[in-house]
Amino acid sequence: MNHTRLYVGDLAPNSTQQQLHDLFGTVGKVVSVDLAHSSPFAFVEMASAIEAQQAVKQYNGYNLDGSKLIVYSIPPRSHPRMG
């Protein structure tokens, strides 16, 4: 697995980007956090695949504000082909 992007699901309604950045930052460098305010999920991108794997191991099933997180790696976003 060479993926650095993570799906983080089952977030509590009051979860914030900063909270996720701080949490995932304990296992490595967080490149970005994409949190949809109307949805109970976010995408977190880590700096390396090793850090992403560690984050999945550490935080899948983690209790955050009363919600048990679902964390798994996903392939990078594909870009539409030009031409």
Order of alpha helices (4+ residues) and beta strands (2+ residues): beta-alpha-beta-beta-alpha-beta-beta-beta
